[in-house]
Amino acid sequence: MAKNFVQDGDVLTLAAPAGGVVSGTAYAIGQLVVVALEDAAAGQPFQGHAVGIWQLPCATGLTAGAKVSLLDGGLVADGTASSVPCGKLVTAESGGFANVRLSN
């Protein structure tokens, strides 16, 4: 059996970025996108989920299957300037939200 396993990697402990984090909101930590599972002030440790399907704010008109990126806590079309790639939509945008499958 391998002896170098650390953890499954679904939930990570990270330092909150400037401005802190709010539970249920997506954040890019460098090129890693996570959804915060708890509130935390800037620099404090927080638990972030790096995989799974999440309902997040989404730019208008994006469709199921689209590659998306994160920009300012919301999903945008992949390749949008200053955004961080984060996964694919599993539902089309509706009412400003969509379900995304995070894949870092």
Helices and strands as residue ranges (DSSP letters): E 11-15, E 26-29, E 32-36, E 45-49, E 52-57, E 67-71, E 74-77, E 84-89, E 97-102
